[in-house]
Amino acid sequence: MDEICKFLAKNGEEVTLRPVISDDATQIINALRSASQERSYVLMEQYGKDVESERHYISRMDHRNNLLLGAVVSGAVVGCLAALQADEGRREETAHILQIGLHLKQTYRGLGIGSQMLQYAMTWAKEHGFKKLEASIFTTNKRSLNLFSNADFTDEGIRRKRFRIGSDYFDEVCMGRLLE
Ligand SMILES: CC(C)(COP(=O)(O)OP(=O)(O)OC[C@H]1O[C@@H](n2cnc3c(N)ncnc32)[C@H](O)[C@@H]1OP(=O)(O)O)[C@@H](O)C(=O)NCCC(=O)NCCS
């Protein structure tokens, strides 16, 4: 596959998908912070606390077994997808699984960019020998549920009250897709 992929979003803007580099750290943080307290995603909250830790995280990552993909419009990162080896690759038993989370700036949602990022990640996963993709999604996040079911992910069960945010509890759907 080509490492760099370009396409037109539904608003006509050209989007470039490419793996991120350490120098994208500031822009990634900005893209992730754009939705303030939305917290509709989980995986990417493991990192990205500040620019320095983000930079460090990208530079020390094993890029053979993990993908950090940026969506770039007019030179600015507008979204990021993380596809991370299960259990940080520490367990041989789960090393074939890649866990996916993604996030776009609010103004760039609903334009087909998330779907393209997911397609990119699926191709990348196959080429890197992974056998399964997983995603964890809040039951309230209808757009994300649609995104993953459109890409043939299936529901593998619900974990009740999996997250507490303030005084609210959220159920989480585990979705998975096997790769041939
Ligand atoms: C979830 C998210 C990544 C989806 O990316 P996106 O670029 O907005 O999604 P797309 O435009 O590719 O649309 C994907 C599907 O979502 C559905 N969708 C699009 N807009 C929608 C809306 N307003 N409401 C409900 N579903 C919607 C459609 O089924 C669409 O597929 P289709 O165009 O083939 O019908 C993005 O909206 C986002 O960053 N949300 C906040 C963070 C988040 O929730 N991350 C996911 C957690 S893992």
The ligand as a Tripos MOL2 file, in Angstrom:
@<TRIPOS>MOLECULE
LIG
   48    50     1     0     0
SMALL
NO_CHARGES

@<TRIPOS>ATOM
      1 C1        -16.6640    8.9150   14.9120 C.3       1 LIG1
      2 C2        -15.8540    9.6550   13.8530 C.3       1 LIG1
      3 C3        -14.4090    9.2250   13.9170 C.3       1 LIG1
      4 C4        -16.4520    9.2570   12.4790 C.3       1 LIG1
      5 O1        -15.7150    9.8630   11.4540 O.3       1 LIG1
      6 P1        -16.4960   10.7330   10.3470 P.3       1 LIG1
      7 O2        -15.5210   11.1710    9.3370 O.co2     1 LIG1
      8 O3        -17.2800   11.7570   11.0490 O.co2     1 LIG1
      9 O4        -17.4580    9.6290    9.7340 O.3       1 LIG1
     10 P2        -17.8690    9.4750    8.2090 P.3       1 LIG1
     11 O5        -18.2060   10.7970    7.6270 O.co2     1 LIG1
     12 O6        -16.8220    8.6540    7.5420 O.co2     1 LIG1
     13 O7        -19.1930    8.6550    8.3680 O.3       1 LIG1
     14 C5        -19.2010    7.3320    8.8600 C.3       1 LIG1
     15 C6        -20.6170    6.8730    9.0270 C.3       1 LIG1
     16 O8        -21.1680    7.4820   10.1690 O.3       1 LIG1
     17 C7        -22.5560    7.6990    9.9180 C.3       1 LIG1
     18 N1        -22.8190    9.1180   10.1240 N.ar      1 LIG1
     19 C8        -22.2870   10.1780    9.4920 C.ar      1 LIG1
     20 N2        -22.7850   11.3100   10.0130 N.ar      1 LIG1
     21 C9        -23.6160   10.9350   10.9920 C.ar      1 LIG1
     22 C10       -24.4100   11.6540   11.9310 C.ar      1 LIG1
     23 N3        -24.4490   12.9860   11.9430 N.pl3     1 LIG1
     24 N4        -25.1320   10.9410   12.8360 N.ar      1 LIG1
     25 C11       -25.0940    9.5850   12.8350 C.ar      1 LIG1
     26 N5        -24.3640    8.8570   11.9830 N.ar      1 LIG1
     27 C12       -23.6300    9.5410   11.0780 C.ar      1 LIG1
     28 C13       -22.8790    7.2520    8.5470 C.3       1 LIG1
     29 O9        -23.3930    5.9330    8.6100 O.3       1 LIG1
     30 C14       -21.5490    7.2660    7.8890 C.3       1 LIG1
     31 O10       -21.4060    6.3540    6.8830 O.3       1 LIG1
     32 P3        -22.0200    6.6810    5.4220 P.3       1 LIG1
     33 O11       -21.5570    8.0680    5.0620 O.co2     1 LIG1
     34 O12       -21.4490    5.6100    4.5600 O.co2     1 LIG1
     35 O13       -23.4790    6.5860    5.6080 O.co2     1 LIG1
     36 C15       -15.9220   11.2030   14.0270 C.3       1 LIG1
     37 O14       -17.2370   11.6230   13.8770 O.3       1 LIG1
     38 C16       -15.3570   11.6790   15.3570 C.2       1 LIG1
     39 O15       -14.1880   12.0360   15.4240 O.2       1 LIG1
     40 N6        -16.1850   11.6930   16.4320 N.am      1 LIG1
     41 C17       -15.6950   12.0790   17.7660 C.3       1 LIG1
     42 C18       -14.7130   11.0620   18.3430 C.3       1 LIG1
     43 C19       -15.2670    9.6630   18.3240 C.2       1 LIG1
     44 O16       -16.4320    9.4470   18.6210 O.2       1 LIG1
     45 N7        -14.4090    8.6950   17.9720 N.am      1 LIG1
     46 C20       -14.7670    7.2960   17.8190 C.3       1 LIG1
     47 C21       -14.5500    6.5070   19.0530 C.3       1 LIG1
     48 S1        -13.6920    4.9990   18.7210 S.3       1 LIG1
@<TRIPOS>BOND
     1     1     2 1
     2     2     3 1
     3     2     4 1
     4     2    36 1
     5     4     5 1
     6     5     6 1
     7     6     7 2
     8     6     8 1
     9     6     9 1
    10     9    10 1
    11    10    11 2
    12    10    12 1
    13    10    13 1
    14    13    14 1
    15    14    15 1
    16    15    16 1
    17    15    30 1
    18    16    17 1
    19    17    18 1
    20    17    28 1
    21    18    19 ar
    22    18    27 ar
    23    19    20 ar
    24    20    21 ar
    25    21    22 ar
    26    21    27 ar
    27    22    23 1
    28    22    24 ar
    29    24    25 ar
    30    25    26 ar
    31    26    27 ar
    32    28    29 1
    33    28    30 1
    34    30    31 1
    35    31    32 1
    36    32    33 2
    37    32    34 1
    38    32    35 1
    39    36    37 1
    40    36    38 1
    41    38    39 2
    42    38    40 1
    43    40    41 1
    44    41    42 1
    45    42    43 1
    46    43    44 2
    47    43    45 1
    48    45    46 1
    49    46    47 1
    50    47    48 1
@<TRIPOS>SUBSTRUCTURE
     1 LIG1         1 GROUP 0 **** ****
